[in-house]
Amino acid sequence: MTEVTIIAPVRKTIRVKAPIEHAFEVFTSGLTRWWPYDHGVGKKPIQKVLMEPQLGGRWLEIAEDGTETSVATITLWEPPHRLVMLWQVNAQWKPDAAMKSEVDVRFAADGPDATHVELLHHKFETMGADAGASMRRDVDGGWPGLMQRFAQQAELGKTEA
């Protein structure tokens, strides 16, 4: 019998000074406004990063030459409260459809003008022990800055919602 070592999930939370609907829209449809183009896994240079906002939708990078790279697939879509994505990136930060760590993002209204956002990146053990531990380390260090960029963008345009 093979024993699977469970790798601790990465949990990040942030309070966004924007209504829940707007925060969800910026995180999903507005991905291109906050995701840094130098954080890509596909062909460079990147022209656009976007999310297809629907169940089965993809998180895509589009290179300047038109090459599309799928980063994740949306497996749960409950606007404006939750989305879950299968993160299809390996420990070398290359696209890999066999990879199945998961990003679960939940949005909860904190009054009419603020939103509590919780991101859970987990199931690293599906990548194998070494690769999963490496990915966990990387995303644990990366998500805080990315969540901050997201919050800044959501707060900039909150009156547009």
DSSP file (Angstrom, degrees, kcal/mol; ACC not computed):
  #  RESIDUE AA STRUCTURE BP1 BP2  ACC     N-H-->O    O-->H-N    N-H-->O    O-->H-N    TCO  KAPPA ALPHA  PHI   PSI    X-CA   Y-CA   Z-CA
    1    1 A M              0   0    0      0, 0.0     2,-0.4     0, 0.0     0, 0.0   0.000 360.0 360.0 360.0 133.2    0.0    0.0    0.0
    2    2 A T        -     0   0    0      2,-0.0     2,-0.5     1,-0.0     0, 0.0  -0.736 360.0-141.5 -90.2 133.4    1.3    3.4   -0.9
    3    3 A E        -     0   0    0     -2,-0.4     2,-0.5     2,-0.0    -1,-0.0  -0.825   9.2-149.7 -96.8 129.1    1.1    6.1    1.7
    4    4 A V        -     0   0    0     -2,-0.5     2,-0.5   124,-0.0   121,-0.1  -0.864  10.0-141.0 -99.1 124.7    0.2    9.6    0.5
    5    5 A T        -     0   0    0     -2,-0.5     2,-0.4   120,-0.1   123,-0.1  -0.735  16.9-132.8 -84.1 125.0    1.6   12.4    2.6
    6    6 A I        -     0   0    0     -2,-0.5     2,-0.5   118,-0.1    -1,-0.0  -0.649  16.5-147.8 -79.3 129.7   -0.9   15.2    3.0
    7    7 A I        -     0   0    0     -2,-0.4   117,-0.4     1,-0.1   116,-0.3  -0.864  26.2-106.4-101.2 130.0    0.6   18.6    2.3
    8    8 A A        -     0   0    0     -2,-0.5   116,-0.1     1,-0.1    -1,-0.1  -0.196  37.0-116.3 -56.1 139.3   -0.8   21.5    4.3
    9    9 A P        -     0   0    0      0, 0.0     2,-0.5     0, 0.0   113,-0.2  -0.286  19.5-120.7 -71.2 162.2   -3.0   23.9    2.3
   10   10 A V  E     -A  121   0A   0    111,-3.0   111,-2.8     2,-0.0     2,-0.5  -0.934  30.0-170.8-103.6 124.7   -2.1   27.5    1.7
   11   11 A R  E     +A  120   0A   0     -2,-0.5     2,-0.4   109,-0.2   109,-0.2  -0.972   8.2 173.4-119.8 129.4   -4.8   29.9    3.1
   12   12 A K  E     -A  119   0A   0    107,-2.6   107,-3.5    -2,-0.5     2,-0.3  -0.999   5.8-173.5-134.0 137.6   -4.7   33.6    2.4
   13   13 A T  E     +A  118   0A   0     -2,-0.4     2,-0.3   105,-0.2   105,-0.2  -0.953   4.9 175.2-130.5 151.7   -7.4   36.2    3.3
   14   14 A I  E     -A  117   0A   0    103,-2.2   103,-3.1    -2,-0.3     2,-0.6  -0.990  26.3-132.3-151.6 147.7   -7.8   39.8    2.5
   15   15 A R  E     -A  116   0A   0     -2,-0.3     2,-0.5   101,-0.2   101,-0.2  -0.910  24.1-160.2-102.6 125.3  -10.5   42.4    3.2
   16   16 A V  E     -A  115   0A   0     99,-3.4    99,-2.8    -2,-0.6     2,-2.0  -0.904  18.4-136.4-109.3 129.8  -11.4   44.4    0.1
   17   17 A K  S    S+     0   0    0     -2,-0.5    97,-0.3    97,-0.2   141,-0.1  -0.502  76.0  87.1 -84.5  71.4  -13.1   47.8    0.4
   18   18 A A  S    S-     0   0    0     -2,-2.0    -2,-0.2   139,-0.0    95,-0.1  -0.962  87.5 -86.0-160.8 150.9  -15.6   47.1   -2.4
   19   19 A P     >  -     0   0    0      0, 0.0     4,-2.5     0, 0.0     3,-0.3  -0.250  44.1-110.5 -61.1 153.3  -19.0   45.4   -2.6
   20   20 A I  H  > S+     0   0    0     94,-0.3     4,-2.6     1,-0.2     5,-0.2   0.871 115.4  53.0 -55.6 -44.3  -19.0   41.7   -3.1
   21   21 A E  H  > S+     0   0    0      1,-0.2     4,-2.1     2,-0.2    -1,-0.2   0.909 112.4  45.3 -60.7 -41.6  -20.3   41.7   -6.7
   22   22 A H  H  > S+     0   0    0     -3,-0.3     4,-2.6     2,-0.2     5,-0.2   0.916 111.4  51.7 -68.9 -43.0  -17.5   44.1   -7.7
   23   23 A A  H  X S+     0   0    0     -4,-2.5     4,-2.3     1,-0.2    -2,-0.2   0.929 111.9  47.1 -59.7 -45.1  -14.8   42.1   -5.9
   24   24 A F  H  X S+     0   0    0     -4,-2.6     4,-2.1    -5,-0.2     5,-0.3   0.917 111.9  50.7 -62.7 -43.3  -15.9   38.9   -7.6
   25   25 A E  H  <>S+     0   0    0     -4,-2.1     5,-2.2    -5,-0.2     4,-0.4   0.905 111.1  47.8 -62.6 -42.8  -16.0   40.6  -11.0
   26   26 A V  H  <5S+     0   0    0     -4,-2.6     7,-0.2     3,-0.2    -1,-0.2   0.906 111.9  50.1 -66.6 -40.5  -12.5   42.0  -10.6
   27   27 A F  H  <5S+     0   0    0     -4,-2.3    -1,-0.2    -5,-0.2    -2,-0.2   0.888 127.8  21.2 -63.8 -37.7  -11.1   38.7   -9.4
   28   28 A T  T ><5S+     0   0    0     -4,-2.1     3,-1.6    -5,-0.2    23,-0.4   0.906 136.2  23.2 -97.7 -77.8  -12.6   36.8  -12.4
   29   29 A S  T 3 5S+     0   0    0     -4,-0.4     3,-0.4     1,-0.3    -3,-0.2   0.777 126.2  52.4 -64.3 -26.4  -13.5   39.0  -15.4
   30   30 A G  T >><S+     0   0    0     -5,-2.2     3,-2.3    -6,-0.2     4,-0.6   0.202  70.4 117.4 -95.8  16.2  -11.0   41.6  -14.4
   31   31 A L  H X>  +     0   0    0     -3,-1.6     4,-2.6     1,-0.3     3,-1.3   0.853  69.2  62.9 -51.1 -39.0   -8.0   39.2  -14.0
   32   32 A T  H 34 S+     0   0    0     -3,-0.4    -1,-0.3     1,-0.3    -2,-0.1   0.725  98.5  57.5 -62.0 -20.6   -6.2   41.0  -16.8
   33   33 A R  H <4 S+     0   0    0     -3,-2.3    -1,-0.3    -7,-0.2    -2,-0.2   0.717 120.7  21.3 -82.7 -21.5   -6.2   44.2  -14.6
   34   34 A W  H << S+     0   0    0     -3,-1.3    -2,-0.2    -4,-0.6    -3,-0.1   0.651  94.3  94.1-124.3 -18.2   -4.4   42.7  -11.6
   35   35 A W  S  < S-     0   0    0     -4,-2.6     2,-0.2    14,-0.1    14,-0.1  -0.665  76.4-123.2 -80.2 125.2   -2.4   39.5  -12.6
   36   36 A P    >   -     0   0    0      0, 0.0     3,-1.9     0, 0.0    -1,-0.1  -0.483   9.0-140.0 -71.4 132.5    1.2   40.5  -13.4
   37   37 A Y  G >  S+     0   0    0      1,-0.3     3,-0.6    -2,-0.2     9,-0.3   0.635  99.4  65.4 -69.1 -13.7    2.2   39.4  -16.9
   38   38 A D  G 3  S+     0   0    0      1,-0.2    -1,-0.3     7,-0.1     6,-0.0   0.399  87.6  72.2 -87.5   4.5    5.7   38.3  -15.7
   39   39 A H  G <  S+     0   0    0     -3,-1.9    -1,-0.2     2,-0.0    -2,-0.1  -0.042  74.9 131.6-102.9  29.5    4.0   35.6  -13.7
   40   40 A G    <   -     0   0    0     -3,-0.6     4,-0.1     1,-0.1    -3,-0.0  -0.385  47.0-163.2 -86.4 161.2    3.1   33.5  -16.7
   41   41 A V  S    S+     0   0    0     -2,-0.1    -1,-0.1    28,-0.1     3,-0.1   0.445  72.0  61.7-114.9  -8.6    3.6   29.8  -17.4
   42   42 A G  S    S-     0   0    0      1,-0.2     4,-0.1    52,-0.1    20,-0.1  -0.058 101.3 -34.1-102.7-156.6    3.2   29.8  -21.1
   43   43 A K  S    S-     0   0    0     18,-0.1    -1,-0.2     2,-0.1    -2,-0.1  -0.348  76.0 -98.4 -67.0 141.1    4.9   31.4  -24.1
   44   44 A K  S    S+     0   0    0     19,-0.1     2,-0.1    -3,-0.1    19,-0.1  -0.752  92.0  46.4-109.6 158.1    6.3   34.9  -23.6
   45   45 A P  S    S-     0   0    0      0, 0.0    19,-2.7     0, 0.0     2,-0.4   0.612  78.5-145.6 -75.1 151.5    5.8   37.8  -24.0
   46   46 A I  E     -B   63   0A   0     -9,-0.3    17,-0.3    17,-0.3     3,-0.1  -0.672  19.5-177.3 -85.9 132.8    2.3   37.7  -22.6
   47   47 A Q  E     +     0   0A   0     15,-2.9     2,-0.3    -2,-0.4    16,-0.2   0.787  68.9   2.1 -93.3 -36.2   -0.2   40.0  -24.2
   48   48 A K  E     -B   62   0A   0     14,-1.9    14,-3.2   -11,-0.1     2,-0.4  -0.997  50.1-157.6-156.0 145.5   -3.2   39.2  -22.0
   49   49 A V  E     +B   61   0A   0     -2,-0.3     2,-0.3    12,-0.2    12,-0.2  -0.998  31.8 160.6-122.9 130.0   -4.3   37.1  -19.0
   50   50 A L  E     -B   60   0A   0     10,-2.6    10,-3.4    -2,-0.4     2,-0.4  -0.969  33.4-138.0-148.8 163.3   -8.0   36.3  -18.7
   51   51 A M  E     -B   59   0A   0    -23,-0.4     8,-0.2    -2,-0.3   -20,-0.1  -0.984  21.3-132.6-122.3 133.2  -10.5   34.1  -17.1
   52   52 A E        -     0   0    0      6,-2.7     2,-2.2    -2,-0.4     5,-0.2  -0.764  29.4-137.6 -81.7 106.1  -13.5   32.7  -18.9
   53   53 A P        +     0   0    0      0, 0.0     2,-0.3     0, 0.0    -1,-0.1  -0.388  66.2  76.1 -77.3  77.5  -16.1   33.5  -16.2
   54   54 A Q  S >  S-     0   0    0     -2,-2.2     3,-2.4    22,-0.1    20,-0.2  -0.970  92.9 -70.5-168.9 161.5  -18.3   30.4  -16.3
   55   55 A L  T 3  S+     0   0    0     -2,-0.3    20,-0.2     1,-0.3     3,-0.1  -0.453 125.4  18.9 -59.9 129.8  -18.3   26.8  -15.1
   56   56 A G  T 3  S+     0   0    0     18,-2.3    -1,-0.3     1,-0.3    19,-0.1   0.353  96.9 140.3  85.3  -5.7  -15.7   24.9  -17.3
   57   57 A G    <   -     0   0    0     -3,-2.4    17,-3.2    -5,-0.2     2,-0.3  -0.220  44.8-128.6 -66.3 160.8  -14.1   28.3  -18.2
   58   58 A R  E     - C   0  73A   0     15,-0.2    -6,-2.7    -3,-0.1     2,-0.7  -0.815   7.3-130.4-114.4 152.7  -10.3   28.5  -18.4
   59   59 A W  E     -BC  51  72A   0     13,-2.3    12,-3.3    -2,-0.3    13,-1.0  -0.921  46.2-170.1 -92.0 118.1   -7.7   30.8  -16.9
   60   60 A L  E     -BC  50  70A   0    -10,-3.4   -10,-2.6    -2,-0.7     2,-0.4  -0.872  28.7-157.7-121.1 145.9   -5.8   31.7  -20.0
   61   61 A E  E     -BC  49  69A   0      8,-2.3     8,-2.6    -2,-0.4     2,-0.5  -0.976  14.9-160.5-111.5 135.1   -2.6   33.4  -20.9
   62   62 A I  E     -BC  48  68A   0    -14,-3.2   -15,-2.9    -2,-0.4   -14,-1.9  -0.966   9.7-146.2-119.5 118.0   -2.4   34.7  -24.5
   63   63 A A  E >   -B   46   0A   0      4,-2.8     3,-2.3    -2,-0.5   -17,-0.3  -0.301  30.5-103.5 -76.5 163.5    1.1   35.4  -25.9
   64   64 A E  T 3  S+     0   0    0    -19,-2.7   -18,-0.1     1,-0.3    -1,-0.1   0.784 123.6  55.7 -58.1 -27.9    1.8   38.2  -28.3
   65   65 A D  T 3  S-     0   0    0    -20,-0.3    -1,-0.3     2,-0.1   -19,-0.1   0.409 124.6-103.2 -86.6   4.1    1.9   35.7  -31.1
   66   66 A G    <   +     0   0    0     -3,-2.3     2,-0.2     1,-0.3    -2,-0.1   0.342  70.0 149.7  94.5  -6.7   -1.6   34.4  -30.2
   67   67 A T        -     0   0    0     -5,-0.1    -4,-2.8     1,-0.1     2,-0.4  -0.423  35.4-147.5 -62.5 129.3   -0.5   31.2  -28.5
   68   68 A E  E     -C   62   0A   0     -6,-0.2     2,-0.5    -2,-0.2    -6,-0.2  -0.858  12.9-169.9-102.1 133.9   -3.0   30.3  -25.7
   69   69 A T  E     -C   61   0A   0     -8,-2.6    -8,-2.3    -2,-0.4     2,-0.5  -0.989  15.5-141.7-123.1 124.0   -1.9   28.5  -22.5
   70   70 A S  E     +C   60   0A   0     -2,-0.5   -10,-0.2   -10,-0.2    26,-0.2  -0.736  22.8 173.0 -85.8 126.6   -4.5   27.1  -20.1
   71   71 A V  E     -     0   0A   0    -12,-3.3    17,-2.5    -2,-0.5     2,-0.3   0.769  64.4  -2.9 -99.9 -37.1   -3.4   27.6  -16.5
   72   72 A A  E     -CD  59  87A   0    -13,-1.0   -13,-2.3    15,-0.2     2,-0.4  -0.971  56.8-135.9-153.8 162.0   -6.6   26.5  -14.7
   73   73 A T  E     -CD  58  86A   0     13,-1.6    13,-2.9    -2,-0.3     2,-0.5  -0.995  26.7-122.5-126.8 132.0  -10.1   25.2  -15.3
   74   74 A I  E     + D   0  85A   0    -17,-3.2   -18,-2.3    -2,-0.4    11,-0.3  -0.606  32.5 170.8 -77.2 121.5  -13.1   26.4  -13.3
   75   75 A T  E     +     0   0A   0      9,-2.9     2,-0.3    -2,-0.5    10,-0.2   0.549  69.7  33.0-108.2 -12.5  -14.8   23.4  -11.6
   76   76 A L  E     - D   0  84A   0      8,-1.5     8,-2.0   -22,-0.1     2,-0.4  -0.970  63.1-177.3-144.9 129.9  -17.3   25.4   -9.4
   77   77 A W  E     + D   0  83A   0     -2,-0.3     6,-0.2     6,-0.2   -22,-0.2  -0.920  17.3 152.0-134.6 105.3  -18.9   28.7  -10.4
   78   78 A E  E >>  - D   0  82A   0      4,-2.9     3,-2.4    -2,-0.4     4,-1.8  -0.564  42.3-129.9-133.0  68.2  -21.1   30.4   -7.8
   79   79 A P  T 34 S+     0   0    0      0, 0.0   -58,-0.1     0, 0.0    -2,-0.1  -0.345  80.7   7.4 -64.5 142.9  -21.0   34.2   -8.4
   80   80 A P  T 34 S+     0   0    0      0, 0.0   -56,-0.1     0, 0.0     3,-0.1  -0.840 132.1  46.4 -97.9  27.7  -20.5   36.3   -6.4
   81   81 A H  T <4 S-     0   0    0     -3,-2.4    26,-3.1     1,-0.3     2,-0.3   0.789 109.3  -0.2-101.8 -30.5  -19.7   33.9   -3.6
   82   82 A R  E  <  -DE  78 106A   0     -4,-1.8    -4,-2.9    24,-0.2     2,-0.3  -0.994  40.8-178.3-162.4 147.2  -17.2   31.3   -4.8
   83   83 A L  E     -DE  77 105A   0     22,-2.1    22,-3.1    -2,-0.3     2,-0.4  -0.978  11.2-161.2-144.4 147.2  -15.2   29.8   -7.5
   84   84 A V  E     -DE  76 104A   0     -8,-2.0    -9,-2.9    -2,-0.3    -8,-1.5  -0.989  10.3-169.4-127.5 135.9  -13.0   26.7   -7.6
   85   85 A M  E     -DE  74 103A   0     18,-2.9    18,-2.7    -2,-0.4     2,-0.7  -0.970  25.5-130.2-128.1 141.5  -10.3   26.0  -10.1
   86   86 A L  E     -DE  73 102A   0    -13,-2.9   -13,-1.6    -2,-0.4     2,-0.8  -0.824  30.1-141.7 -83.2 115.5   -8.2   23.0  -11.0
   87   87 A W  E     -DE  72 101A   0     14,-2.9    14,-1.0    -2,-0.7     2,-0.8  -0.732  16.4-169.4 -86.5 111.2   -4.6   24.5  -11.1
   88   88 A Q        +     0   0    0    -17,-2.5     8,-2.4    -2,-0.8     2,-0.4  -0.501  43.4 112.3-107.7  63.0   -2.9   22.8  -14.0
   89   89 A V  B     -G   95   0B   0     -2,-0.8    12,-0.2     6,-0.3     2,-0.1  -0.995  55.4-137.4-134.2 135.8    0.7   23.9  -13.5
   90   90 A N    >   -     0   0    0      4,-2.8     3,-2.1    -2,-0.4     4,-0.2  -0.300  35.4 -93.1 -89.6 178.6    3.6   21.7  -12.4
   91   91 A A  T 3  S+     0   0    0      1,-0.3    -1,-0.1     2,-0.1    47,-0.0   0.644 125.5  58.9 -68.1 -14.9    6.4   22.4   -9.9
   92   92 A Q  T 3  S-     0   0    0      2,-0.1    -1,-0.3     3,-0.0    39,-0.0   0.304 119.8-111.1 -92.4   8.0    8.6   23.8  -12.7
   93   93 A W  S <  S+     0   0    0     -3,-2.1    -2,-0.1     1,-0.3    -4,-0.0   0.907  75.4 131.5  61.5  46.3    5.9   26.4  -13.4
   94   94 A K        -     0   0    0     -4,-0.2    -4,-2.8   -23,-0.0    -1,-0.3  -0.936  67.1 -95.8-121.4 148.0    4.9   24.9  -16.8
   95   95 A P  B     +G   89   0B   0      0, 0.0    -6,-0.3     0, 0.0     2,-0.3  -0.398  48.3 169.2 -63.3 138.5    1.4   24.1  -17.9
   96   96 A D    >   -     0   0    0     -8,-2.4     3,-2.0   -26,-0.2    -3,-0.0  -0.791  28.8-158.8-157.0 105.7    0.5   20.5  -17.3
   97   97 A A  T 3  S+     0   0    0      1,-0.3    -8,-0.1    -2,-0.3    -1,-0.1   0.682  92.6  65.6 -61.6 -18.5   -3.1   19.1  -17.6
   98   98 A A  T 3  S+     0   0    0    -10,-0.1    -1,-0.3     2,-0.0     2,-0.2   0.667  80.9  95.9 -78.3 -15.9   -2.2   16.2  -15.3
   99   99 A M    <   +     0   0    0     -3,-2.0    -3,-0.1     1,-0.1    28,-0.1  -0.551  49.4 179.6 -78.8 139.3   -1.6   18.5  -12.4
  100  100 A K        +     0   0    0     -2,-0.2   -12,-0.2    23,-0.2    -1,-0.1  -0.048  22.2 140.4-137.7  35.1   -4.6   18.8  -10.1
  101  101 A S  E     -E   87   0A   0    -14,-1.0   -14,-2.9   -12,-0.2     2,-0.4  -0.393  45.7-132.2 -69.2 165.7   -4.0   21.1   -7.2
  102  102 A E  E     -EF  86 122A   0     20,-3.0    20,-2.7   -16,-0.2     2,-0.5  -0.954  17.4-157.4-131.8 139.9   -7.0   23.3   -6.5
  103  103 A V  E     -EF  85 121A   0    -18,-2.7   -18,-2.9    -2,-0.4     2,-0.5  -0.971  14.1-174.0-115.6 118.8   -7.6   27.0   -5.8
  104  104 A D  E     -EF  84 120A   0     16,-3.0    16,-2.8    -2,-0.5     2,-0.5  -0.961   3.1-171.9-116.3 117.3  -10.9   27.7   -3.9
  105  105 A V  E     -EF  83 119A   0    -22,-3.1   -22,-2.1    -2,-0.5     2,-0.4  -0.951   0.8-170.5-118.8 125.2  -11.8   31.4   -3.6
  106  106 A R  E     -EF  82 118A   0     12,-2.8    12,-2.5    -2,-0.5     2,-0.4  -0.923   6.2-160.8-119.1 139.8  -14.7   32.5   -1.4
  107  107 A F  E     - F   0 117A   0    -26,-3.1     2,-0.4    -2,-0.4    10,-0.2  -0.973   9.3-179.1-120.8 127.9  -16.2   35.9   -1.2
  108  108 A A  E     - F   0 116A   0      8,-2.4     8,-3.2    -2,-0.4   -27,-0.0  -0.994  30.5-117.1-130.8 127.7  -18.3   37.1    1.8
  109  109 A A  E     - F   0 115A   0     -2,-0.4     2,-0.3     6,-0.2     6,-0.3  -0.355  19.5-166.3 -60.9 137.2  -19.9   40.5    2.1
  110  110 A D  S    S-     0   0    0      4,-3.1     3,-0.3     1,-0.5    -1,-0.1  -0.665  70.5 -46.5-121.5  70.5  -18.6   42.5    5.1
  111  111 A G  S >  S-     0   0    0     -2,-0.3     3,-0.6     1,-0.2    -1,-0.5  -0.362  91.7 -58.0  85.1-176.3  -21.3   45.1    5.0
  112  112 A P  T 3  S+     0   0    0      0, 0.0    -1,-0.2     0, 0.0   -92,-0.1   0.716 134.3  37.7 -75.3 -19.8  -22.5   46.8    1.8
  113  113 A D  T 3  S+     0   0    0     -3,-0.3     2,-0.3   -94,-0.1    -2,-0.1   0.163 108.6  57.6-122.2  19.3  -19.0   48.2    0.8
  114  114 A A    <   -     0   0    0     -3,-0.6    -4,-3.1   -97,-0.3     2,-0.4  -0.991  55.6-158.2-148.7 155.7  -16.5   45.6    1.8
  115  115 A T  E     -AF  16 109A   0    -99,-2.8   -99,-3.4    -2,-0.3     2,-0.6  -0.999  13.2-142.8-138.1 135.3  -15.8   42.0    1.0
  116  116 A H  E     -AF  15 108A   0     -8,-3.2    -8,-2.4    -2,-0.4     2,-0.5  -0.877  23.9-164.9 -94.1 122.7  -13.8   39.3    2.9
  117  117 A V  E     -AF  14 107A   0   -103,-3.1  -103,-2.2    -2,-0.6     2,-0.5  -0.948   6.6-171.5-115.4 126.9  -11.9   37.1    0.4
  118  118 A E  E     -AF  13 106A   0    -12,-2.5   -12,-2.8    -2,-0.5     2,-0.5  -0.974   2.9-165.9-119.8 125.4  -10.4   33.8    1.4
  119  119 A L  E     -AF  12 105A   0   -107,-3.5  -107,-2.6    -2,-0.5     2,-0.5  -0.938   3.1-172.6-111.4 128.6   -8.2   31.8   -1.0
  120  120 A L  E     -AF  11 104A   0    -16,-2.8   -16,-3.0    -2,-0.5     2,-0.6  -0.976   2.0-174.2-121.0 115.7   -7.4   28.2   -0.3
  121  121 A H  E     +AF  10 103A   0   -111,-2.8  -111,-3.0    -2,-0.5   -18,-0.2  -0.958  31.2 136.8-109.1 120.1   -4.8   26.5   -2.5
  122  122 A H  E     + F   0 102A   0    -20,-2.7   -20,-3.0    -2,-0.6  -114,-0.1  -0.759  23.3  78.7-149.8-170.6   -4.6   22.8   -1.7
  123  123 A K    >   +     0   0    0   -116,-0.3     3,-1.3   -22,-0.2   -23,-0.2   0.815  48.9 149.5  63.5  35.4   -4.4   19.2   -2.8
  124  124 A F  G >   +     0   0    0   -117,-0.4     3,-2.3     1,-0.3     4,-0.2   0.784  58.8  73.9 -64.7 -27.8   -0.7   19.6   -3.5
  125  125 A E  G >  S+     0   0    0      1,-0.3     3,-1.4  -118,-0.2    -1,-0.3   0.719  80.0  72.9 -62.1 -19.2   -0.2   15.9   -2.7
  126  126 A T  G <  S+     0   0    0     -3,-1.3    -1,-0.3     1,-0.3    -2,-0.2   0.672  93.4  56.2 -67.3 -14.2   -1.8   15.1   -6.1
  127  127 A M  G <  S-     0   0    0     -3,-2.3    -1,-0.3     1,-0.3     4,-0.2   0.536 123.9 -95.2 -90.6  -8.8    1.5   16.3   -7.6
  128  128 A G    <>  -     0   0    0     -3,-1.4     4,-2.7    -4,-0.2    -1,-0.3  -0.158  43.7 -78.7 100.5 155.6    3.7   13.9   -5.7
  129  129 A A  H  > S+     0   0    0      2,-0.2     4,-2.2     1,-0.2     5,-0.2   0.926 125.6  37.2 -59.8 -53.6    5.5   14.7   -2.4
  130  130 A D  H  > S+     0   0    0      2,-0.2     4,-2.2     1,-0.2    -1,-0.2   0.941 121.5  44.0 -68.0 -47.7    8.5   16.7   -3.7
  131  131 A A  H  > S+     0   0    0     -4,-0.2     4,-2.6     1,-0.2     5,-0.2   0.908 114.8  50.4 -63.6 -42.1    6.7   18.5   -6.4
  132  132 A G  H  X S+     0   0    0     -4,-2.7     4,-2.6     2,-0.2    -1,-0.2   0.901 110.5  48.5 -63.6 -41.9    3.7   19.3   -4.2
  133  133 A A  H  X S+     0   0    0     -4,-2.2     4,-2.2    -5,-0.3    -1,-0.2   0.890 112.4  49.7 -65.3 -38.8    6.0   20.6   -1.4
  134  134 A S  H  X S+     0   0    0     -4,-2.2     4,-2.2     2,-0.2    -2,-0.2   0.930 112.4  46.4 -65.2 -46.2    7.8   22.8   -3.9
  135  135 A M  H  X S+     0   0    0     -4,-2.6     4,-2.8     1,-0.2     5,-0.3   0.909 110.8  53.3 -62.7 -42.2    4.6   24.2   -5.3
  136  136 A R  H  X S+     0   0    0     -4,-2.6     4,-2.3     1,-0.2    -1,-0.2   0.929 108.9  49.0 -59.5 -45.9    3.2   24.8   -1.9
  137  137 A R  H  X S+     0   0    0     -4,-2.2     4,-1.5     1,-0.2    -1,-0.2   0.927 113.1  48.0 -57.8 -46.4    6.3   26.8   -0.9
  138  138 A D  H  X S+     0   0    0     -4,-2.2     4,-1.6     1,-0.2    -2,-0.2   0.931 114.6  42.7 -63.9 -47.7    6.1   28.9   -4.0
  139  139 A V  H  X S+     0   0    0     -4,-2.8     4,-2.7     1,-0.2    -1,-0.2   0.819 107.8  60.5 -73.0 -28.1    2.4   29.7   -3.8
  140  140 A D  H  < S+     0   0    0     -4,-2.3    -1,-0.2    -5,-0.3    -2,-0.2   0.881 113.4  38.3 -62.3 -36.7    2.6   30.4   -0.1
  141  141 A G  H  < S+     0   0    0     -4,-1.5     4,-0.4    -5,-0.2    -2,-0.2   0.753 121.1  45.6 -82.7 -25.7    5.1   33.1   -0.9
  142  142 A G  H  X S+     0   0    0     -4,-1.6     4,-1.7    -5,-0.1     3,-0.4   0.865  97.3  64.7 -89.5 -39.1    3.3   34.3   -4.1
  143  143 A W  H  X S+     0   0    0     -4,-2.7     4,-3.1     1,-0.2     5,-0.3   0.840  93.0  61.9 -60.2 -36.5   -0.4   34.6   -3.2
  144  144 A P  H  > S+     0   0    0      0, 0.0     4,-1.8     0, 0.0    -1,-0.2   0.935 108.9  41.5 -57.6 -46.2   -0.1   37.4   -0.6
  145  145 A G  H  > S+     0   0    0     -4,-0.4     4,-2.1    -3,-0.4    -2,-0.2   0.879 115.7  50.6 -67.0 -37.1    1.3   39.9   -3.1
  146  146 A L  H  X S+     0   0    0     -4,-1.7     4,-2.3     2,-0.2    -1,-0.2   0.903 109.5  50.1 -67.2 -41.1   -1.1   38.8   -5.8
  147  147 A M  H  X S+     0   0    0     -4,-3.1     4,-2.6     1,-0.2    -1,-0.2   0.866 109.1  52.8 -64.8 -35.5   -4.1   39.2   -3.4
  148  148 A Q  H  X S+     0   0    0     -4,-1.8     4,-2.4    -5,-0.3    -2,-0.2   0.915 108.8  49.0 -65.4 -43.1   -2.8   42.7   -2.6
  149  149 A R  H  X S+     0   0    0     -4,-2.1     4,-2.1     2,-0.2    -2,-0.2   0.914 111.6  50.3 -61.2 -42.8   -2.7   43.6   -6.3
  150  150 A F  H  X S+     0   0    0     -4,-2.3     4,-2.6     2,-0.2    -2,-0.2   0.943 110.5  48.8 -59.1 -49.4   -6.2   42.2   -6.7
  151  151 A A  H  X S+     0   0    0     -4,-2.6     4,-2.5     1,-0.2     5,-0.2   0.903 109.5  52.5 -60.6 -42.1   -7.5   44.2   -3.7
  152  152 A Q  H  X S+     0   0    0     -4,-2.4     4,-1.8     1,-0.2    -1,-0.2   0.918 111.8  45.8 -60.4 -43.6   -5.9   47.4   -5.0
  153  153 A Q  H  X S+     0   0    0     -4,-2.1     4,-1.6     2,-0.2    -2,-0.2   0.905 112.6  50.2 -66.5 -41.1   -7.6   47.0   -8.4
  154  154 A A  H  < S+     0   0    0     -4,-2.6    -2,-0.2     1,-0.2    -1,-0.2   0.887 112.8  47.0 -63.9 -38.2  -11.0   46.2   -6.8
  155  155 A E  H >< S+     0   0    0     -4,-2.5     3,-0.7    -5,-0.2    -1,-0.2   0.810 106.5  59.0 -75.0 -29.8  -10.8   49.2   -4.6
  156  156 A L  H 3< S+     0   0    0     -4,-1.8     3,-0.3     1,-0.2    -2,-0.2   0.925 117.2  29.6 -62.6 -45.1   -9.7   51.5   -7.5
  157  157 A G  T >< S+     0   0    0     -4,-1.6     3,-1.9     1,-0.2     4,-0.5   0.064  78.2 122.6-106.4  24.9  -12.8   50.9   -9.5
  158  158 A K  G X  S+     0   0    0     -3,-0.7     3,-0.6     1,-0.3    -1,-0.2   0.752  73.1  57.1 -65.2 -22.0  -15.4   50.1   -6.9
  159  159 A T  G 3  S+     0   0    0     -3,-0.3    -1,-0.3     1,-0.2    -2,-0.1   0.639  95.8  66.8 -80.7 -12.2  -17.7   52.9   -8.1
  160  160 A E  G <         0   0    0     -3,-1.9    -1,-0.2     1,-0.2    -2,-0.2   0.660 360.0 360.0 -79.1 -16.3  -17.8   51.4  -11.6
  161  161 A A    <         0   0    0     -3,-0.6    -1,-0.2    -4,-0.5    -2,-0.1   0.498 360.0 360.0 -69.0 360.0  -19.7   48.3  -10.4
